[in-house]
């Protein structure tokens, strides 16, 4: 009986995994420059964390979560996103007590949603995300957006579009909510059953409906920007000013709403404009979530963050024909002739690797010609030939695979020789 991988998941094989390591390295290095520290939270949490944090009216909670009961009947859920877990940890571990605020966190790991699999969208998918918790300064909003843009640019993307919006504070959102209800209620029966439920739960979510996206009422729906109070207008203006000062181009889209209930004030998405990228162009999204720490039993600590899909980042790199994470090969391949040379090469190989030199030998008892072919397939920079004669003379013959130059090197000098030549 054979086994197949579950639908909506993928094996990331050698050759491809190097590309993942490449973009993850860029993300980590960028976070270091911005002083964001890594947090690692559990793969599963209590279900209520997501139902309360993400929002009961969201598609994630209503349709997409992987929820199960443990052996004691407690409801647990594989994490569908990273913010709720990060904020829960912030509260539970009292990170708000640290003297330096905001608390800056980042995470990289798998998330789980029961969605229809399609290009670039999986049921187990990987996100890189950041959270800045403990500041309501619009400058931190600009910083979070700048960090996301920086990761994409360092990875090699150039065809990017940043779209921003303001969802306003509680007062502004309440006024907008009432306007949306008045707008949709007379014809709500023309919308899907989900939107009919959302009308009273969270009418803002109707604007993000995938089924009714072409309905004429969506095009004429009241804009949140028309309902921002003076404080919210000033906040949004500051965010735009800082982005302009940094030199990051953006568009304001009053219809941009994020798919989670906890957002307020700044919301944003980063999209790919690369030709042939596909119908779903969003690469990353995020926004401000003032009030979420209090929802989880903590003190008032406004936050902002984003999450980006690693899969979609790699797909965007492919669309722009950017080659990343390719294997540059190994430093040295040791070709052995005879049993004594093979026995000696085992300890020599260990010493090379401990010295930081990537090296390999033959484990299939290949003849000399076959070993040279293996060295070529592994793109070895140097090929070292060791036989009984070389052992008797305490030396090894080393060939530069690029130039073809060969020379005899003393075995006691071999490691130093390779380190000098591979690090230059």
N, C-alpha and C positions, 0 to 999 in steps of 0.2 A: 504493500500500500504506500503510495506516494503522498506527500504533503505539499500544499501550495500556500503561499503567503496570504494572510487575510486581505480581503478587498479594502482598498484605501490606505494600504501601508506599502513600504518599499524597503528593499535591501540597498544599503549604500555600500557599494563594493570598492575594493582597492582600485585606485585609478580615479574614481569619483570622490572618494572620501578625502583625498588631498585637496580638492576644491573646497570642500566644506571647512577643512582645517584652515585654509587660506583666508576665507571670509570671516571665520570665527576669530582668527588671530587679529585681523584688522579691527573687529568690534572690540575685542579686549584691550588692544593698544589704545584705541580711541577713548574708551572709558577711563583708562589710566590717566590720559592727558586731561580729561575733564573731571577727574577725581570721583568716579563712580566705582563702588566696590561690589564684588560679586556676592550674590545671595543664592543659596540652593535650598529650595523648599520641596516638600514631599510631592510625589507624583499624584497622590490622591489626598483629598481633604474631606471633611464633613460636608455633606451636600448643602446644608443651610448656608455655608460660607458663600457659595456661588449664587444660590437663589436670592439671598439678601444683597450680596455685593454686586453681582452682575445685573440683577433685576428680573423679577418674575415675568415681566412682559416681553423679554427678549427671546428671539428665536433660539439662542444658545440654551437658555434654561428650559424653555417649553419643549424643544424638539431635539436638541443636539448633544446633550450630555450623556456620557457613559456612567450610569449610576447603578450601584449594586448594594446589596446588604451583606455585611460581614457575618461571621458565625454567631454573633450575639444580636443580630438584627439591626445593627446601626447602619444608617444610610450613608454611603461614601460615594464620592464621584472623582473620576479621573479628571485632573485639572483641564478645563477648556481654555484657559487664559492665565496670565501670570500676575496681573495686578492684585486680584483679591488675596492670593496667597502672600504676596510681598507685604501688603498692608496688614494682613493678619499677623504676620511675623513681626512687623514694626510695632504693633500694639502689644502683642503677647510678650515680646522680649524687651519691651520698654526702651526701644531705640530712641524714642522722643526725649529721653532723659540725657542723652549725650550732649555735651556742651556746645558742640559744633553742629549747627543746623543750616540748611536742610539735610536730612539723611539721604545720601545718593546711593542707589542700588542698581545693579544690573543682573540679568539672568540669561542663560542660554539653555534651552532644553525642550523636550517634547511636550506637546499639548494634544488634547484629544477631543474631537467633535464628530458626531455622527452626521456627516454631510454626504451629498452625492459626489463621489470622486470625479475629478476632471483634471485637465492639465494644470499642474501647479497647485492643486488643492487635494489634500489627503485627509484621512481620518486620524492618522497620527502624523502630526506635522511639527516642525521645529521653529521656535521663535527666539529671537534676541530682543530683549526689551529692557527699558530702564524706568526707574521711578525716582522722582525727587520729591520727598515728603517733608513738609514743615515750613513752607514759604509760600506766600501769596504775592510775591514780587513778579510782575510781568517779565522781568529780565530772565527769570528762570525758565519761563515758557519759551523765550527765544533761544535759550541755551539748549533746551531739550530738542527743539526742532533743528538747531544747528548741528547737534551731535549726530542726529539721524542722517542729515544731508552729508555730513563729513564721512560717515561710514560708506555711504553709497559712492561718493566721489573717489575715495581712496581705493575702493574695490575696482574702480574703472568705469563706472556709469557716467554718462554725460547727458542723456536724453531724459531729464527728470522734470516733473512739474509739482510744485508745492501748492496745495489749496488749503486755505484756512477759513475759519468762521468763528463767531462767538455765539455761545448758547446762553450767555448772560447769567446773572445771579438768580437767586430764588425768586425775587420779586419780578424780574424780567421774564423768567420762564413761566411763572404763573399767569401773567398777562397774555403771553403768547399762547399758552395752553388753552385759555378760554377762547381766544380768537380762532384757534384751530378747530375747536369743538363746534363753534358757530359756523365755520366754513364747511366742515365735512358732514355734520349731522343730518342736514336735509337730504343728502344723497348717499348716506353711508351704506345703504343696502346694495349699492352698485359695486362695493368693494368686497374683497375676500373676507372670509370669516375671521381671519387673524386681525385684519384691520378693524373689523366691527368690534372686536374685543378691545383693541388698543384705543379706540375712541375715548373711553373713559379711564383706562389704565394709564396710558401714555400716548396721547395723540401725536407727539413728535415722531414716534416710531412709524407712523403711516407714511411719512415723507421718505422713509428708507425701505419701503416695501418693494420686494423684487417682482411680485406678481402684478401689482397695479402701477408700476413705474410710468406707464404711458397714459394714465388717466388724466383727463383735462384738468381736474380739480387740483392735481399736484402742481401743475404749471402756474396756477393762480392762487396757490395757498399763501396765507400771510407770512411775510418774512420775519424771522426773529430779529433781524437788524432794526426793524421798525418799532420793536417793543423793548429795546434796551433802555434801561434808565441811564442817568448821567454817569453814575459810577461805572456801570458796565461798558458804556461807550468809551470812557476815559481809559479803562483797562485795556480794551481791545486796540485803541489807538496807540497805546504805549508798546504793545506787542508788535504792532506793525512798524512802529518807529525803530525799534531795536533790530528787527529783521532787515529793515532798509539800511540801517547803520552798519550791520554786519556784511551787507552785500548779498543777501539771499533774496532772490526774486520769488514772488508769490502772487496768487490770485485769491480774491475773496469770493466765496460761494455761499450764499445764504441758505442754500438747500443742503449743505453738508451737515449730516448728523451722524454721529458714531453709533454703532450697534449695541452699546451698553448703557444702562440707565444712569450710571453714576457720573456722567460727564456734565460739566458746567463751564462757563466762560470759554476759554480757548479750546477749539477742536481743529484737528488738521489731518490731512492725508497727503502722502507722497506717491506719485504715480509715475509710470514709465511711459514715455512718448515714443519708444523705439518701434520702428516699423515691424509689423509681424509679431509683436509681443502677445497679442491676443485680446479678447473682448474684456477680460478682467484686468484692468491696468493698475490697480492699487497695489503698492509694494509695502506700505507701512501706514499705520494710523495711530492716533493718540489724542490726548487732550487732558484737561484739568478736571480733577474730581474732588473738590472741596466737600467735606462732610463724610467721606467714606470711613475715616478713622473713628469717628464718633459712632457710626453705624455698627462698628465692630467692638464697641465698648471702650474705646480709647479717648484721649483728649482731642481737642480741635487741632488738626494738623493738615492744612491744605496740601494737596499734592498734584503732580502732573507727570505723565509718562507716555510712552509709546511702545508698540510691539511691531517688529518686522519679521516677515516670513523668510527663513533662510532659503527655502525652495524657490520662492519667487525672486529673490535676489539672484540666485544662480541662473534662473530662467531669463532674467533681464540681461545678465551678462552674456548669455548665449545669443540673445536677440541683437545685441550690439557687437557680436563677434569679438568679445573680450576673452582671451585665453588666460586662465588663472590656475594656480595650484598644481601646475604640471610637475611631474617627478623629474628632478634634475639628475637622477642616477646616484650611484654609490661612489665612494672615494676610491675603493680598491677591491679588486677580485684576485684571490690567490689561486693560481693554477698549481696543482701538486702532481708530482711524478714519483710514484713508488709509495710503499706503505710507510716508510720512515718519515718521508716528507709530509704525508697526510697526517700522521700522528702529531708531528711537530706543529702543523698548521692549526690544529685545534686550540692549543694554548696561545699561539701567535694571534689568531683571530680574536680571542677573548681580550688580549692586551690592546689590540687596535681599537676595539669597540669601547673599552674602558677609557681610552685616551680621547674618545669623542670622534673617532674615525669610522665612518660607515663602511663596512667590509663584508665580504661573503666568500664562501668556499663551496665546492661541489659536495653534495650529499647523495649523488646517484651513481657513483663509481663510473663517471664518464671518462672517456679517453681525453687526451690533451686537446684534440680538435673540438670536441664537444664542450669542454670547459671554456675554451676561447669564445665559442658561440654564446655560452651563458653570460660571460663577461660583457659581450656586445649587447645582448638583450637587456642587461641591467644597466647599460650605459655607464660602465665603470670608467672613471677618469684615469686610473692606473691599473695595469695588469701586472701582477708580480708572479714570477715563475720560480717555483721551489722544487728542486730534486735532490737526490742523494749527493750529487757532486757539489751542489750549492751548500748543502748542509756541512759537508766536509770542509768547505772553504769559509764557513761562517758568513755567507752572503746570500743575497737574493737578487735575481735579475728583474728589474723594474722597467716596464714600457709605458710611456706616455701615450694613451690611446688617441689623443688629438693630433700630436705631431709625429708619432711613430718612433721618437727617440728612445733608445734603450741604454741602460747603464746598470752596472753591478753596485749594489749598496750593501754595506755590512749589516748583518742582522741586528747588531746592537745600535745601529744608526737608523734602522728602517722606520720606526715610529716617528722619530724626529723629522726624518726626510718627508714623510707623508704629511705631517702636520704643517710643516713649512710650506709645502707646495699646494696643499688643498685649501689653506686659509688665505693665501695671497690673492 
